[in-house]
Amino acid sequence: MAYQQDTGVLLRGLARHLKFGYLPSFIRRNEFIKNVAILFGGNALAQMITVAAAPVISRLYAPGDFGAMALVNSVLSILSVFVCLRYERAIVLPKINREAFYLLQVCLISTVIVTLVSIFIIGIGKNHLALLFNAPELEAWLWFVPAGLILVGCREAFAFWFSRLKQFSDISKTRVYLSLWPAAFKITAGCLIGPSAFWLIAGNILGFFSASYPLIRKQGVAIHWQFFRGISRNKIIFVLKKFRRFPMYSIWTGLLHEVSQNIPVFMLSVSFSQNIVGLYALSYNILNRPLDMISRSITNVILQRFAELNANKQDMQKVFTKTTLGLAIVGLLPCLILYVWGQTIFAVIFGQKWATAGQFAGALSPWLLMTFIMTPAVQVVTVKQNLGFNLAFHSTVALARVVSIAAAIRFYNQPITSISIFSWVNGILYAFYVGYAFFLVRGTK
């Protein structure tokens, strides 16, 4: 209990430091930069925890354990597309809070329904998935998915609600929880009980809980009575219709994105082994996690900023250009280093058994770098509600991903070569997406 209190004091102190006078004056004067700095500060601490814990966790657990975790995470990420019906992305758009609150209601109700449906789907389909992906033990681990879905849905809905309210310090704290508690749990369980894929998967679910609970607790006290009294079928139908383009297009866009994003996990599992999946999963997480958390920090702020500029018919091009170039500068050097020396770096940090993961990291660099750079472009297309283009683009990407990795495996039968070809195809397509977003904001007033 004392440890938990000390941790709470530390995190509350960090939030105060991020929110108030511990930022340089030029940052405090610029609201956009200040909000990014608040979220980035929480993410920086989260990444310090992740980096410190990763070498310990990688030495405790085998590549096969990471492979099982990767397969469960892939299934969870695909089904999570449906939890809020993508209405969470519309929460920041209405000019009045009342409409945004109705959207929050829609998201939370949808999350409960989708979670219940997932229990039924997993109950009848878990054995088929385990056989399909050549992973018999997956059948037992899939029961973690419903718990993950309800937590992810609540976290996403409240994160966008807090973004609307510009309460970015609260979002920042959840980033720290998302790294701290899973890392502590995985290390403790691995040392005291023994390493197993069970603890890796359970640790991830604990992370989702620790990231969603503070948001639910803080905002729930203020809105729980209003939420249950304020549910109105007519009002919900109104916002469902008004923002219907989000589920009409974004669900299928998100589904295509998540399925194609996880194609390497599925294809490597079917074509090679769970150990290869584990090596790939570690390299992907080590590269993608810091890039993703930084981009999420910017997403929460820049989506609100773009929505505000668009609603007031103000210039978006300057903010878009500066943010995109800034991300390119931040991401280029580490990706180049991993592309050249990834195998050596991974062997030193994570142990010799993970040296091949460093080769995967180098192969993944072009794809993940462009994923990082295109963060503002995604928000531009969302704010402009050009969702038809998003659907067409991600359909093309999904097809290109399946064809590229399947052809590479067929002709080369080498996992690293296959991932490298897959990565470069993605990088080229994402560069086109950034160019299209620039066209959308060019000369906007």
N, C-alpha and C positions, 0 to 999 in steps of 0.2 A: 504493500500500500504506500509506504514511504517513497519507494522508487517511482510509482505512478505519479505521486504528488510532485516529486522533483521534476519528472519529465514534463508534467503539465505546466509547472512554473517556467521551465526552460522554453517551452513552445510559446507560452503567453508572452514571455519576455521578448522572444524573437519577433512575434507579431507586432508588439509595441515598437520595437526597433525599426521594423520595416514600414510601419504605418506612419510614424511620426518623425521626430527630429533627427534620426540617424541617417537620413539620406542627404546628399549634397543639396545645397539651396537651389541650384539650377534644375535639379530633378524635381524637387518639391513644387517649383513654380509651374512645371509642365505636367498637367494632369495625366496625359497619355503615357509619358515616359515614367512618371511616378508609379502608375498602376502596373506597367510592365515590370518595373524594378521590384515592386512588392511581390509579385508572383515569381519573378526570377529568383529573388532571395530565398523564398521557400523551396524552390526547385533546386537551388544550389546546395542547400543543406541536405535535401533529399538525396541528391546525387553523391554527396560525400558519404552518406550512410551506405548507399548502394555500392559504391566503389570499395569502401572498407570491408563490406560483408562478402562481396562476390568471391574473392580468393578463398575465403574460409568455406563458403558454401560449395564451391566447385571442387574442393579437396575432400569434402564430406560425402558428396553424392556422385554417382556414376553417370556417364552420358546417357545410359538407358533411362535413368530416373528423370533426367531433363527431357528426354524424348516423350515420355508419358505425360509430363506436365505440358509440353508444347501441344500435344494432340488435344488435351482437355481445353487448354486456352484457345485453341483454334475453333473448336466447336462452340465454346462460350462466346467468342467474339462474333461469330457468324449469327448466332441466335440473338445476341444483344442488339442487333440492328432493329429488331421488332419491338423492343421493350417499351419505348416511348412513341412508337410510330413516327419517329423523327420530328415530332412536334416540339421537342425540347429546343431545337434550333430556331424556332420561331418566337420563343419567349422574349427575346430582346427586341423584337421588331415593333410591337404595338406602341402607339404614342401614350396610351393610358394604361395604368397598372392593372386595372380591372380585367381587361382582355388578357393580359399576360398571366394573371392569376387563374383565369379559366383554362388557359393552356397548361399551367402547372397541374391543375386538377386532372386534365386529360392524360397527362404523362404518368401521373401516379396511379390512376385507375388502370390505364393500359399496362403498366408494369406488373401489377398484381395478376391481371388476366393472362398475360403472356407467360408469366412464371408458372401458373397453374397448368396451362396448355403444355409447357415444356416438360413437366413431370409426366404427363400422359405420353408424350412423344418418346421420351427417353425410356419409359417403361416398356414400350413395345418395340423400340428400335435399337437398343443398346447393343444387343448381341450381333446384329447385322453390321453396325458400325465397327465393332471390334474385329470382325472377320474381314471387312472391307479394307481396313488399314493395317492388317497383319499385326494386330496388337491385342491379344486375348485379354490382358489385364485391364484394358480400357473400359470394359463392360462395368467394372466396379467403380472406377473413378468418375464416370459420367454423372453419377448422382450428385456431384459437387456443382454441376452446371445450374440447376434451378436456384440454389442459394446465391450463386454468383450473379444470376440475372436480376433478381429483385434488388440486390445491393447496387449493381451497376446502374439500373434504371433510376433508383432514388438519387444516387450520386449525380448522374448526368442532369436530371431535372432540376435539382436544387443548385447545382453549379451554375447553370445558365440563369436561374432565378437570381442568384447572388451576383452574377455578372451584370444583370440588369440594374440591380440596386447599387452597383459599384462597390460592393463589399469584398474587394479582392484579397484583403488580408486573411479572411476566413477561408477562401479557396486555397491560398498559399499554405495555410497550416495543414490542410488535408493532404497536400503533396508530401509533406514530411511524414505524416502518419502512414501514407501509402508505402513508404520505403522502410520506416523504422520498425513497425510491428511485424511485418512478414519476415524481415531479415532476422530479427531477434528470435522469432518462433522457429524458423528453419534451422538456425544454428543450435538453439537449445534442444529441440527435438532430435536433431541428428546426433548430437553429442550424448544426450542422456538416454535416449531410447534406441537409437540406431537409424541410419539413413534409409529412406524409403521414398518412393514417388509420392506416397500418401502425404508426407509432411510438406513436400514442395507445393502440392496442389492445395492442401489445407491452409498453408501460409498465404497463398495468393488470395483465397477467400477471406481470410482474416484482414488482409490489406484492403480489400473492397469495403469490408465492414468499418474498419478504422477511418477510411476516407469519407464514408457516407454518413456515419452516425453523428459527427459533430455538426454537420450542416442540417440534418434532420432535427436534431435536438434544439439547436438555436432557433431555427425558423419555425419549427413545429410548435413551440410554446406560444409564438405570436399568432399563428394562423390556424391551429388545429380546430378551434371552435368555428372560426369563419369558414374553414374548409368544409366541414361536415354540414353546417347550416346553409352554406352558400352553393351547394351542388344543385344545379338547375339543368334539367334536360334541355330546355330551350337555349340556354346560354352556352352549354357545351356544344350543342348542334351548330350554333352560330359560329363559334370559333373553329369547329371542325370543318365547316364549309369555307370560311374565310381563308383559312390557311391549308386548304386541301391539297395544294400543289406539293407540300412537303411530303406527305405519305405517298401521293401519286407518283412522284419522281424520286424523292430522296431514299425511300425504302429500297427501291430496286437498285438505285445507284449505290447505296451503302452495302446492300447484299452482294452486288457484283464486286464491289471493292474488297469486302472482307473475304469472300470466297477466293478471289484471285490473289489477295494478299497472303492467304494461307495455303495456296496451291503448293509451294515448295515443301511445306510440312507434310501434306498428304502424299505428294508424289515421291518424296524421299522415303517415306514410311513404306509405301507400296513397293517401290523399286529396289530399295536397298535394305536398311535395317533401322531399328529404333535407336541404336547407338549413333548412326549418322544423323538422325533427326535431332538427337540431343546435342551433338556438336554444332549443328546449324542453329539450333535454338539458343544456345549460349551466345554465339557470335551475334546473332540478330538482336538479342536482348541487350547485350553490352553496347552495341552501336545505337540501336533504336531508342532505348529508354531515355538517355540524356537528351537526344535530339527531339524525341516526342514530348518530353516534359517541358523543354524550352518552348517548343512550338505551341503547346497547350497554354502556356503562360501568355503568349502573344495572342493566341486565338481568343481567349476570354476577353481580352482588352480590345483587340483590333476589330472583332465582330461588332462589339458595341459601338466602337468609334466609327466604323464604316456605316453602320445603320444610322447613326446620328447625322453624319455628313450627307448620306443619301436622302434622308428625310428632309433635311434643310436645303437640299440641292446645292451643296458646297463641293469644292474640289476634292477628289479622292486620289488623284494621280500622284500627288507629291508624297502623301503618306504611304501609298502602295509601293512606289519606287524605292523610297528610303528603307522601308522595312524589308523588302525583298533583297536589296543589295546588302543590307546589314546581315541578314541570315546567311547569304552566300559567303560573306567574309568570315563569319563565325564558324561555319561548318566545313569550309574547304580544307584548311590545314590538317585537322585531326583525321579527316577521311583520307587525305593523301598519305599521311604517316601510316595509317593502317593498311592502305593499299600496298605499300612498299614493304613494311616491316611487321605486318600483322602476325605472322606465324611466330616470330621470335618474341614479340611482346606478350602474346597469349601464353606461350610456354613458360615464360618467366613469372608472370603474374598468377596464372591459374594452375600451373603444373604441366608437366610434359604430356600428360594424357590429353590435354586440351590444345596441343599445338595445331592440330588440323582445324580447330575452330578459328584460329587466327587466319588461316587461308580462306575460310568462308567469310570472315570479316572483310578481308581485302576485296573479295569478289562482290560483296554486298554494297560496298562503298558508293558506287555511282547511283544506285537506286535510292539508298537512304539519304544521300546528300540532296538529291532533287526532291524527295519527299519533304525534307526540311525546308528547302527554299520555297516550295510552292504553297506554304501555309497561308500567306496573305492572299494568294490567288484564289484559294478555296473560299475564303470569306467574301471576296469580291463577288464571285459567282453566286454565293448564297444570298447576299444582300440584294443583288440585282434580280434574284429569283429566276435566274436563267437555268432552271432545273432540267429543262429538256436537253440542253447541251451537256450537262453533267451526266445524265443518263446515257446519252450517245457516247460520250467520251469513255466512261467506265465500262460500257459494253465492249468498246474497242480494246481497252486495256485488258479486260478479262480474257478476251479471245487471244490477244497477243501473248499474254502470260502463259496460257495453257499450251498454245502452239509452240512457243519458244522453249519452254522447259521440257515438254514432251519430245520435241524434235532433238533437243540436245541430249537427253537421256538415251533416246533411240540410236543416235549416230555416234555418240562419244562414250556413253555408259560410264561417265565419271561425274560424281556428285558436284565437285567444285567447279569443273568446266560448265556444267549445266546451270549452276547458280550464277556464274559469271555472265553467261549469255542472257539469262533471264534478267539480271540486274541492268545490263546496258540497254536492253529493249525498254525497260521501265523508265530509265533515266531520260532517254530520247523523247518518249511520249509525254513525260511530265514537263519537260522543257517547252513543248508545244502548248501545254495547258497554261503555263505562266505567260507565254506570249499572247494567248487569247484573252486572259484577264487584263493584261496591259491594254489591249485594244478596247475592252469594255470601259476602262476608266480614262482613256485618253481624251483630254479636253473636257472632262466632266465639270460642270458648274452647278 
